[in-house]
């Protein structure tokens, strides 16, 4: 079955005569098996069948809504469970992520197409409607296939009655294209933030936060449209071959292209990257280019400790991507890495990520990072603090995050971020460097945290993080820094919005 056309063959059928004409004396035709042959199944059967690709997408949306699951973790398992081929897996991926990203806009459209309060609809029906709306308005799926298959999915997994509702609502949705709907939604809206929220499917508080972030980090707030659009673009899978351990030959043979931003990286645009042996063994890893850059920037930062063999610390190592890259870089330079992760399940992931690196290079510790400063005072030459944050810089890769996060999360994470950075400054040797990193551009998680902590530690100084990123990049001219801290952007660098500050403790 081809998910794009609904698996139907549209066959014409004209008037029959001769041997096939089975009309009685009243002109009524009886026993017409041929009359049903224009489709593969009878209507009652056809509209109760769930296409596997769409069913996989529906199950992911249900897991996200009911279990607070992460789509990027659930979807691969559903693709394998339903045995989707490469084409169908691509369709399910685009449908899943597109429906999650567009949720805010689609819900506003659907609210105008139902004859009852939208909030009163069964959540499973809402998810089916979102999937149908995304197919109708944002995918190259014929309207008849989007309608027929979404109704079939609903009848199969929810019920016949809801199927009729979904059919009626989606027919109203299909009457207008997406630009037309956006014009209707924003007609009379005078608040520019509200308009951006509707057009780009972001919560209003995130629109405000990102616009403020652009200004704080020295960019034109007029870039907000481009930034929001970049958040809604399907990201290309970024790969990194662990230095001295892995290589990209298998990925390149499978269609990947060499990355233009970071050495040892590649872009994998098609297929299931999990089928690559090098990825399964961990010698090549899926990792955003922004994460690669900040890890390499720390490894290249000048230190003044004069240690014969440097000791490195990843204070918040889970799930292990940056730790693995740092460990491989440490092995090349004769250093060692201590990876610290407090959560048991994440510590297990860190161990798996580090497994390809020679065991004598690294150690794994399962403790609260806030205690490292007291336990290991002045012990490390380089420390990475990849602090827990709201993840506003990775909305394109984690589409459900924009609907889960709240403004209160920023304030709640602030004390933890400050304590972790302080612990790192206590644990670093005089002359050593701490990299404070977040996958968020929000000033309350980035520049404000750094300024607050450095204000209490006069024996520290900010290094030029932008220059460090340039040194770690292939281009050498990222224009990401302000002379002190640095900020990457999806719409400028095609990376997650990674922030980095490099702090040296005075010798």
Secondary structure, DSSP 4 states (H G I P E B T S, - for coil): --TTTTT----------GGG--B-TTS-B---GGGGTTSSS-HHHHTTPPPHHHHHHHHHHHHHHHH---HHHHHHHHHHHTT--HHHHHHHHHHHHHHHHTHHHHHHHHHTT-SS-GGGS-HHHHHHHHHHHHHHHHSS--HHHHHHHHHHHHHHHT-HHHHHHHHHHHHHHHTS-HHHHHHHHHTT---HHHHHHHHHT--HHHHHHHHHHHHHTT--GGGHHHHHHHHHSPPPEEEEEPTTT--SHHHHHTT-EE-SSSTTEEEE-SS-GGG-HHHHHTSEEE--HHHHHHHHHHHHS------SS-EEEETT-TT-HHHHHHHHHHHHHT-EEEEE--SHHHHHHHHHHHTTS-GGGEEEE-S-GGGHHHHTTT-EEEEEEE-----GGGTTT-TTHHHH--HHHHHHHHHHHHHHHHHHHHHEEEEEEEEEEES---TTTTHHHHHHHHHT-TTEEE--HHHHHHHHSSSS----B-SS-EE--HHHHSS---EEEEEEEP-
